[in-house]
Amino acid sequence: MKPAYQKVLVAVPPPNHELYAKPLDAIRRAAASLSMLPGLHLNFLGVFSVAEELGSGGLNLMPPEILERELALHKETHRKSIEEYTKWFAGNSISHSIHVDNGDPADIVLKYAKEWDTDLILMGAHHEHGMFDIFTSNVAKSILKHAPCDVMMIASK
């Protein structure tokens, strides 16, 4: 039998969408429960898509320096929201780190899960489209199919 989880990637859904309010809370509760395991480190990962937020057509017309500034602004906005989301962990000296990246959510989660030699991916599900839906159903399916480790899906009530 493998030892207890040590490296957990917590996929934090977009905080600015009402569909994710319940999953955000459920993910935080599950991460807090897991944080009691000795030696555990939580990697909170927020993924955003500047193409989705700004519209891909506008990106093609943007001068590179403006696009770079927009990317930095979006990254900082998402980082601040995750810092707020993880205040309890910081306040209780729970070993954790915060990461934010731009791109396809499934690709980014899988990339970091491999890079960090993750033992467990913790992600939420909402019930608007189906049982295994987070971000979008295709994201969840892709992560479940290609994950290099265990995946825990949290469905909120």
MODELLER restraints for C-alpha pairs under 7 A, 6 or more apart:
rsr = mdl.restraints
at = mdl.atoms
rsr.add(forms.Gaussian(group=physical.xy_distance, feature=features.Distance(at['CA:5:A'], at['CA:40:A']), mean=6.55, stdev=0.5))
rsr.add(forms.Gaussian(group=physical.xy_distance, feature=features.Distance(at['CA:5:A'], at['CA:119:A']), mean=5.74, stdev=0.5))
rsr.add(forms.Gaussian(group=physical.xy_distance, feature=features.Distance(at['CA:5:A'], at['CA:120:A']), mean=6.79, stdev=0.5))
rsr.add(forms.Gaussian(group=physical.xy_distance, feature=features.Distance(at['CA:6:A'], at['CA:39:A']), mean=5.86, stdev=0.5))
rsr.add(forms.Gaussian(group=physical.xy_distance, feature=features.Distance(at['CA:6:A'], at['CA:40:A']), mean=4.17, stdev=0.5))
rsr.add(forms.Gaussian(group=physical.xy_distance, feature=features.Distance(at['CA:6:A'], at['CA:41:A']), mean=5.94, stdev=0.5))
rsr.add(forms.Gaussian(group=physical.xy_distance, feature=features.Distance(at['CA:6:A'], at['CA:119:A']), mean=6.55, stdev=0.5))
rsr.add(forms.Gaussian(group=physical.xy_distance, feature=features.Distance(at['CA:7:A'], at['CA:40:A']), mean=5.95, stdev=0.5))
rsr.add(forms.Gaussian(group=physical.xy_distance, feature=features.Distance(at['CA:7:A'], at['CA:41:A']), mean=5.12, stdev=0.5))
rsr.add(forms.Gaussian(group=physical.xy_distance, feature=features.Distance(at['CA:7:A'], at['CA:42:A']), mean=6.20, stdev=0.5))
rsr.add(forms.Gaussian(group=physical.xy_distance, feature=features.Distance(at['CA:7:A'], at['CA:118:A']), mean=5.05, stdev=0.5))
rsr.add(forms.Gaussian(group=physical.xy_distance, feature=features.Distance(at['CA:7:A'], at['CA:119:A']), mean=5.32, stdev=0.5))
rsr.add(forms.Gaussian(group=physical.xy_distance, feature=features.Distance(at['CA:7:A'], at['CA:120:A']), mean=6.71, stdev=0.5))
rsr.add(forms.Gaussian(group=physical.xy_distance, feature=features.Distance(at['CA:8:A'], at['CA:41:A']), mean=6.28, stdev=0.5))
rsr.add(forms.Gaussian(group=physical.xy_distance, feature=features.Distance(at['CA:8:A'], at['CA:42:A']), mean=4.95, stdev=0.5))
rsr.add(forms.Gaussian(group=physical.xy_distance, feature=features.Distance(at['CA:8:A'], at['CA:43:A']), mean=6.03, stdev=0.5))
rsr.add(forms.Gaussian(group=physical.xy_distance, feature=features.Distance(at['CA:8:A'], at['CA:118:A']), mean=5.83, stdev=0.5))
rsr.add(forms.Gaussian(group=physical.xy_distance, feature=features.Distance(at['CA:8:A'], at['CA:119:A']), mean=5.94, stdev=0.5))
rsr.add(forms.Gaussian(group=physical.xy_distance, feature=features.Distance(at['CA:8:A'], at['CA:120:A']), mean=4.85, stdev=0.5))
rsr.add(forms.Gaussian(group=physical.xy_distance, feature=features.Distance(at['CA:8:A'], at['CA:121:A']), mean=5.83, stdev=0.5))
rsr.add(forms.Gaussian(group=physical.xy_distance, feature=features.Distance(at['CA:8:A'], at['CA:122:A']), mean=6.97, stdev=0.5))
rsr.add(forms.Gaussian(group=physical.xy_distance, feature=features.Distance(at['CA:9:A'], at['CA:42:A']), mean=6.05, stdev=0.5))
rsr.add(forms.Gaussian(group=physical.xy_distance, feature=features.Distance(at['CA:9:A'], at['CA:43:A']), mean=4.74, stdev=0.5))
rsr.add(forms.Gaussian(group=physical.xy_distance, feature=features.Distance(at['CA:9:A'], at['CA:44:A']), mean=6.03, stdev=0.5))
rsr.add(forms.Gaussian(group=physical.xy_distance, feature=features.Distance(at['CA:9:A'], at['CA:45:A']), mean=6.84, stdev=0.5))
rsr.add(forms.Gaussian(group=physical.xy_distance, feature=features.Distance(at['CA:9:A'], at['CA:113:A']), mean=6.66, stdev=0.5))
rsr.add(forms.Gaussian(group=physical.xy_distance, feature=features.Distance(at['CA:9:A'], at['CA:118:A']), mean=6.45, stdev=0.5))
rsr.add(forms.Gaussian(group=physical.xy_distance, feature=features.Distance(at['CA:9:A'], at['CA:120:A']), mean=6.28, stdev=0.5))
rsr.add(forms.Gaussian(group=physical.xy_distance, feature=features.Distance(at['CA:9:A'], at['CA:121:A']), mean=4.80, stdev=0.5))
rsr.add(forms.Gaussian(group=physical.xy_distance, feature=features.Distance(at['CA:9:A'], at['CA:122:A']), mean=6.11, stdev=0.5))
rsr.add(forms.Gaussian(group=physical.xy_distance, feature=features.Distance(at['CA:10:A'], at['CA:42:A']), mean=6.69, stdev=0.5))
rsr.add(forms.Gaussian(group=physical.xy_distance, feature=features.Distance(at['CA:10:A'], at['CA:43:A']), mean=5.85, stdev=0.5))
rsr.add(forms.Gaussian(group=physical.xy_distance, feature=features.Distance(at['CA:10:A'], at['CA:44:A']), mean=4.68, stdev=0.5))
rsr.add(forms.Gaussian(group=physical.xy_distance, feature=features.Distance(at['CA:10:A'], at['CA:45:A']), mean=5.97, stdev=0.5))
rsr.add(forms.Gaussian(group=physical.xy_distance, feature=features.Distance(at['CA:10:A'], at['CA:121:A']), mean=6.01, stdev=0.5))
rsr.add(forms.Gaussian(group=physical.xy_distance, feature=features.Distance(at['CA:10:A'], at['CA:122:A']), mean=4.81, stdev=0.5))
rsr.add(forms.Gaussian(group=physical.xy_distance, feature=features.Distance(at['CA:10:A'], at['CA:123:A']), mean=6.20, stdev=0.5))
rsr.add(forms.Gaussian(group=physical.xy_distance, feature=features.Distance(at['CA:11:A'], at['CA:44:A']), mean=6.21, stdev=0.5))
rsr.add(forms.Gaussian(group=physical.xy_distance, feature=features.Distance(at['CA:11:A'], at['CA:45:A']), mean=5.11, stdev=0.5))
rsr.add(forms.Gaussian(group=physical.xy_distance, feature=features.Distance(at['CA:11:A'], at['CA:46:A']), mean=6.31, stdev=0.5))
rsr.add(forms.Gaussian(group=physical.xy_distance, feature=features.Distance(at['CA:11:A'], at['CA:122:A']), mean=6.14, stdev=0.5))
rsr.add(forms.Gaussian(group=physical.xy_distance, feature=features.Distance(at['CA:11:A'], at['CA:123:A']), mean=5.16, stdev=0.5))
rsr.add(forms.Gaussian(group=physical.xy_distance, feature=features.Distance(at['CA:12:A'], at['CA:44:A']), mean=6.53, stdev=0.5))
rsr.add(forms.Gaussian(group=physical.xy_distance, feature=features.Distance(at['CA:12:A'], at['CA:45:A']), mean=5.77, stdev=0.5))
rsr.add(forms.Gaussian(group=physical.xy_distance, feature=features.Distance(at['CA:12:A'], at['CA:46:A']), mean=5.07, stdev=0.5))
rsr.add(forms.Gaussian(group=physical.xy_distance, feature=features.Distance(at['CA:13:A'], at['CA:20:A']), mean=6.56, stdev=0.5))
rsr.add(forms.Gaussian(group=physical.xy_distance, feature=features.Distance(at['CA:13:A'], at['CA:24:A']), mean=6.85, stdev=0.5))
rsr.add(forms.Gaussian(group=physical.xy_distance, feature=features.Distance(at['CA:13:A'], at['CA:46:A']), mean=6.62, stdev=0.5))
rsr.add(forms.Gaussian(group=physical.xy_distance, feature=features.Distance(at['CA:13:A'], at['CA:135:A']), mean=6.45, stdev=0.5))
rsr.add(forms.Gaussian(group=physical.xy_distance, feature=features.Distance(at['CA:14:A'], at['CA:20:A']), mean=6.93, stdev=0.5))
rsr.add(forms.Gaussian(group=physical.xy_distance, feature=features.Distance(at['CA:19:A'], at['CA:126:A']), mean=6.90, stdev=0.5))
rsr.add(forms.Gaussian(group=physical.xy_distance, feature=features.Distance(at['CA:20:A'], at['CA:126:A']), mean=6.95, stdev=0.5))
rsr.add(forms.Gaussian(group=physical.xy_distance, feature=features.Distance(at['CA:22:A'], at['CA:156:A']), mean=5.82, stdev=0.5))
rsr.add(forms.Gaussian(group=physical.xy_distance, feature=features.Distance(at['CA:23:A'], at['CA:124:A']), mean=5.15, stdev=0.5))
rsr.add(forms.Gaussian(group=physical.xy_distance, feature=features.Distance(at['CA:23:A'], at['CA:125:A']), mean=6.11, stdev=0.5))
rsr.add(forms.Gaussian(group=physical.xy_distance, feature=features.Distance(at['CA:23:A'], at['CA:126:A']), mean=6.27, stdev=0.5))
rsr.add(forms.Gaussian(group=physical.xy_distance, feature=features.Distance(at['CA:23:A'], at['CA:155:A']), mean=6.74, stdev=0.5))
rsr.add(forms.Gaussian(group=physical.xy_distance, feature=features.Distance(at['CA:23:A'], at['CA:156:A']), mean=5.45, stdev=0.5))
rsr.add(forms.Gaussian(group=physical.xy_distance, feature=features.Distance(at['CA:26:A'], at['CA:154:A']), mean=6.64, stdev=0.5))
rsr.add(forms.Gaussian(group=physical.xy_distance, feature=features.Distance(at['CA:26:A'], at['CA:156:A']), mean=5.72, stdev=0.5))
rsr.add(forms.Gaussian(group=physical.xy_distance, feature=features.Distance(at['CA:27:A'], at['CA:123:A']), mean=6.53, stdev=0.5))
rsr.add(forms.Gaussian(group=physical.xy_distance, feature=features.Distance(at['CA:27:A'], at['CA:124:A']), mean=5.92, stdev=0.5))
rsr.add(forms.Gaussian(group=physical.xy_distance, feature=features.Distance(at['CA:27:A'], at['CA:154:A']), mean=6.47, stdev=0.5))
rsr.add(forms.Gaussian(group=physical.xy_distance, feature=features.Distance(at['CA:35:A'], at['CA:94:A']), mean=6.70, stdev=0.5))
rsr.add(forms.Gaussian(group=physical.xy_distance, feature=features.Distance(at['CA:40:A'], at['CA:95:A']), mean=6.98, stdev=0.5))
rsr.add(forms.Gaussian(group=physical.xy_distance, feature=features.Distance(at['CA:41:A'], at['CA:95:A']), mean=5.01, stdev=0.5))
rsr.add(forms.Gaussian(group=physical.xy_distance, feature=features.Distance(at['CA:41:A'], at['CA:96:A']), mean=5.36, stdev=0.5))
rsr.add(forms.Gaussian(group=physical.xy_distance, feature=features.Distance(at['CA:42:A'], at['CA:95:A']), mean=6.37, stdev=0.5))
rsr.add(forms.Gaussian(group=physical.xy_distance, feature=features.Distance(at['CA:42:A'], at['CA:96:A']), mean=4.46, stdev=0.5))
rsr.add(forms.Gaussian(group=physical.xy_distance, feature=features.Distance(at['CA:42:A'], at['CA:97:A']), mean=6.47, stdev=0.5))
rsr.add(forms.Gaussian(group=physical.xy_distance, feature=features.Distance(at['CA:43:A'], at['CA:96:A']), mean=5.64, stdev=0.5))
rsr.add(forms.Gaussian(group=physical.xy_distance, feature=features.Distance(at['CA:43:A'], at['CA:97:A']), mean=5.02, stdev=0.5))
rsr.add(forms.Gaussian(group=physical.xy_distance, feature=features.Distance(at['CA:43:A'], at['CA:98:A']), mean=6.01, stdev=0.5))
rsr.add(forms.Gaussian(group=physical.xy_distance, feature=features.Distance(at['CA:44:A'], at['CA:97:A']), mean=6.12, stdev=0.5))
rsr.add(forms.Gaussian(group=physical.xy_distance, feature=features.Distance(at['CA:44:A'], at['CA:98:A']), mean=4.89, stdev=0.5))
rsr.add(forms.Gaussian(group=physical.xy_distance, feature=features.Distance(at['CA:44:A'], at['CA:99:A']), mean=6.12, stdev=0.5))
rsr.add(forms.Gaussian(group=physical.xy_distance, feature=features.Distance(at['CA:45:A'], at['CA:98:A']), mean=6.15, stdev=0.5))
rsr.add(forms.Gaussian(group=physical.xy_distance, feature=features.Distance(at['CA:45:A'], at['CA:99:A']), mean=4.85, stdev=0.5))
rsr.add(forms.Gaussian(group=physical.xy_distance, feature=features.Distance(at['CA:45:A'], at['CA:100:A']), mean=5.70, stdev=0.5))
rsr.add(forms.Gaussian(group=physical.xy_distance, feature=features.Distance(at['CA:46:A'], at['CA:78:A']), mean=6.92, stdev=0.5))
rsr.add(forms.Gaussian(group=physical.xy_distance, feature=features.Distance(at['CA:46:A'], at['CA:99:A']), mean=6.34, stdev=0.5))
rsr.add(forms.Gaussian(group=physical.xy_distance, feature=features.Distance(at['CA:46:A'], at['CA:100:A']), mean=4.74, stdev=0.5))
rsr.add(forms.Gaussian(group=physical.xy_distance, feature=features.Distance(at['CA:46:A'], at['CA:101:A']), mean=6.57, stdev=0.5))
rsr.add(forms.Gaussian(group=physical.xy_distance, feature=features.Distance(at['CA:47:A'], at['CA:100:A']), mean=5.76, stdev=0.5))
rsr.add(forms.Gaussian(group=physical.xy_distance, feature=features.Distance(at['CA:47:A'], at['CA:101:A']), mean=5.10, stdev=0.5))
rsr.add(forms.Gaussian(group=physical.xy_distance, feature=features.Distance(at['CA:47:A'], at['CA:102:A']), mean=5.70, stdev=0.5))
rsr.add(forms.Gaussian(group=physical.xy_distance, feature=features.Distance(at['CA:47:A'], at['CA:103:A']), mean=6.79, stdev=0.5))
rsr.add(forms.Gaussian(group=physical.xy_distance, feature=features.Distance(at['CA:47:A'], at['CA:105:A']), mean=5.72, stdev=0.5))
rsr.add(forms.Gaussian(group=physical.xy_distance, feature=features.Distance(at['CA:48:A'], at['CA:101:A']), mean=6.46, stdev=0.5))
rsr.add(forms.Gaussian(group=physical.xy_distance, feature=features.Distance(at['CA:48:A'], at['CA:102:A']), mean=4.96, stdev=0.5))
rsr.add(forms.Gaussian(group=physical.xy_distance, feature=features.Distance(at['CA:48:A'], at['CA:103:A']), mean=6.27, stdev=0.5))
rsr.add(forms.Gaussian(group=physical.xy_distance, feature=features.Distance(at['CA:49:A'], at['CA:102:A']), mean=5.24, stdev=0.5))
rsr.add(forms.Gaussian(group=physical.xy_distance, feature=features.Distance(at['CA:49:A'], at['CA:103:A']), mean=5.07, stdev=0.5))
rsr.add(forms.Gaussian(group=physical.xy_distance, feature=features.Distance(at['CA:49:A'], at['CA:104:A']), mean=6.72, stdev=0.5))
rsr.add(forms.Gaussian(group=physical.xy_distance, feature=features.Distance(at['CA:50:A'], at['CA:71:A']), mean=6.73, stdev=0.5))
rsr.add(forms.Gaussian(group=physical.xy_distance, feature=features.Distance(at['CA:50:A'], at['CA:102:A']), mean=6.70, stdev=0.5))
rsr.add(forms.Gaussian(group=physical.xy_distance, feature=features.Distance(at['CA:51:A'], at['CA:59:A']), mean=6.66, stdev=0.5))
rsr.add(forms.Gaussian(group=physical.xy_distance, feature=features.Distance(at['CA:75:A'], at['CA:100:A']), mean=6.31, stdev=0.5))
rsr.add(forms.Gaussian(group=physical.xy_distance, feature=features.Distance(at['CA:75:A'], at['CA:101:A']), mean=6.94, stdev=0.5))
rsr.add(forms.Gaussian(group=physical.xy_distance, feature=features.Distance(at['CA:78:A'], at['CA:100:A']), mean=6.87, stdev=0.5))
rsr.add(forms.Gaussian(group=physical.xy_distance, feature=features.Distance(at['CA:79:A'], at['CA:100:A']), mean=6.14, stdev=0.5))
rsr.add(forms.Gaussian(group=physical.xy_distance, feature=features.Distance(at['CA:105:A'], at['CA:139:A']), mean=6.57, stdev=0.5))
rsr.add(forms.Gaussian(group=physical.xy_distance, feature=features.Distance(at['CA:106:A'], at['CA:139:A']), mean=4.98, stdev=0.5))
rsr.add(forms.Gaussian(group=physical.xy_distance, feature=features.Distance(at['CA:106:A'], at['CA:142:A']), mean=6.27, stdev=0.5))
rsr.add(forms.Gaussian(group=physical.xy_distance, feature=features.Distance(at['CA:106:A'], at['CA:143:A']), mean=5.78, stdev=0.5))
rsr.add(forms.Gaussian(group=physical.xy_distance, feature=features.Distance(at['CA:110:A'], at['CA:143:A']), mean=6.55, stdev=0.5))
rsr.add(forms.Gaussian(group=physical.xy_distance, feature=features.Distance(at['CA:110:A'], at['CA:147:A']), mean=6.12, stdev=0.5))
rsr.add(forms.Gaussian(group=physical.xy_distance, feature=features.Distance(at['CA:114:A'], at['CA:148:A']), mean=6.47, stdev=0.5))
rsr.add(forms.Gaussian(group=physical.xy_distance, feature=features.Distance(at['CA:118:A'], at['CA:149:A']), mean=6.56, stdev=0.5))
rsr.add(forms.Gaussian(group=physical.xy_distance, feature=features.Distance(at['CA:119:A'], at['CA:149:A']), mean=5.39, stdev=0.5))
rsr.add(forms.Gaussian(group=physical.xy_distance, feature=features.Distance(at['CA:119:A'], at['CA:150:A']), mean=6.39, stdev=0.5))
rsr.add(forms.Gaussian(group=physical.xy_distance, feature=features.Distance(at['CA:120:A'], at['CA:149:A']), mean=5.65, stdev=0.5))
rsr.add(forms.Gaussian(group=physical.xy_distance, feature=features.Distance(at['CA:120:A'], at['CA:150:A']), mean=4.80, stdev=0.5))
rsr.add(forms.Gaussian(group=physical.xy_distance, feature=features.Distance(at['CA:120:A'], at['CA:151:A']), mean=5.56, stdev=0.5))
rsr.add(forms.Gaussian(group=physical.xy_distance, feature=features.Distance(at['CA:121:A'], at['CA:150:A']), mean=6.35, stdev=0.5))
rsr.add(forms.Gaussian(group=physical.xy_distance, feature=features.Distance(at['CA:121:A'], at['CA:151:A']), mean=4.69, stdev=0.5))
rsr.add(forms.Gaussian(group=physical.xy_distance, feature=features.Distance(at['CA:121:A'], at['CA:152:A']), mean=6.11, stdev=0.5))
rsr.add(forms.Gaussian(group=physical.xy_distance, feature=features.Distance(at['CA:122:A'], at['CA:151:A']), mean=6.04, stdev=0.5))
rsr.add(forms.Gaussian(group=physical.xy_distance, feature=features.Distance(at['CA:122:A'], at['CA:152:A']), mean=4.88, stdev=0.5))
rsr.add(forms.Gaussian(group=physical.xy_distance, feature=features.Distance(at['CA:122:A'], at['CA:153:A']), mean=6.22, stdev=0.5))
rsr.add(forms.Gaussian(group=physical.xy_distance, feature=features.Distance(at['CA:123:A'], at['CA:152:A']), mean=6.28, stdev=0.5))
rsr.add(forms.Gaussian(group=physical.xy_distance, feature=features.Distance(at['CA:123:A'], at['CA:153:A']), mean=5.13, stdev=0.5))
rsr.add(forms.Gaussian(group=physical.xy_distance, feature=features.Distance(at['CA:123:A'], at['CA:154:A']), mean=6.15, stdev=0.5))
rsr.add(forms.Gaussian(group=physical.xy_distance, feature=features.Distance(at['CA:124:A'], at['CA:134:A']), mean=6.01, stdev=0.5))
rsr.add(forms.Gaussian(group=physical.xy_distance, feature=features.Distance(at['CA:124:A'], at['CA:153:A']), mean=5.36, stdev=0.5))
rsr.add(forms.Gaussian(group=physical.xy_distance, feature=features.Distance(at['CA:124:A'], at['CA:154:A']), mean=4.51, stdev=0.5))
rsr.add(forms.Gaussian(group=physical.xy_distance, feature=features.Distance(at['CA:124:A'], at['CA:155:A']), mean=5.93, stdev=0.5))
rsr.add(forms.Gaussian(group=physical.xy_distance, feature=features.Distance(at['CA:125:A'], at['CA:131:A']), mean=6.73, stdev=0.5))
rsr.add(forms.Gaussian(group=physical.xy_distance, feature=features.Distance(at['CA:125:A'], at['CA:132:A']), mean=5.71, stdev=0.5))
rsr.add(forms.Gaussian(group=physical.xy_distance, feature=features.Distance(at['CA:125:A'], at['CA:133:A']), mean=5.04, stdev=0.5))
rsr.add(forms.Gaussian(group=physical.xy_distance, feature=features.Distance(at['CA:125:A'], at['CA:134:A']), mean=4.81, stdev=0.5))
rsr.add(forms.Gaussian(group=physical.xy_distance, feature=features.Distance(at['CA:125:A'], at['CA:153:A']), mean=6.37, stdev=0.5))
rsr.add(forms.Gaussian(group=physical.xy_distance, feature=features.Distance(at['CA:125:A'], at['CA:154:A']), mean=5.74, stdev=0.5))
rsr.add(forms.Gaussian(group=physical.xy_distance, feature=features.Distance(at['CA:125:A'], at['CA:155:A']), mean=4.75, stdev=0.5))
rsr.add(forms.Gaussian(group=physical.xy_distance, feature=features.Distance(at['CA:125:A'], at['CA:156:A']), mean=6.92, stdev=0.5))
rsr.add(forms.Gaussian(group=physical.xy_distance, feature=features.Distance(at['CA:126:A'], at['CA:133:A']), mean=5.82, stdev=0.5))
rsr.add(forms.Gaussian(group=physical.xy_distance, feature=features.Distance(at['CA:126:A'], at['CA:134:A']), mean=6.22, stdev=0.5))
rsr.add(forms.Gaussian(group=physical.xy_distance, feature=features.Distance(at['CA:126:A'], at['CA:155:A']), mean=6.15, stdev=0.5))
rsr.add(forms.Gaussian(group=physical.xy_distance, feature=features.Distance(at['CA:126:A'], at['CA:156:A']), mean=6.66, stdev=0.5))
rsr.add(forms.Gaussian(group=physical.xy_distance, feature=features.Distance(at['CA:127:A'], at['CA:133:A']), mean=6.94, stdev=0.5))
rsr.add(forms.Gaussian(group=physical.xy_distance, feature=features.Distance(at['CA:132:A'], at['CA:140:A']), mean=6.20, stdev=0.5))
rsr.add(forms.Gaussian(group=physical.xy_distance, feature=features.Distance(at['CA:133:A'], at['CA:140:A']), mean=5.94, stdev=0.5))
rsr.add(forms.Gaussian(group=physical.xy_distance, feature=features.Distance(at['CA:134:A'], at['CA:140:A']), mean=5.90, stdev=0.5))
rsr.add(forms.Gaussian(group=physical.xy_distance, feature=features.Distance(at['CA:144:A'], at['CA:151:A']), mean=6.67, stdev=0.5))
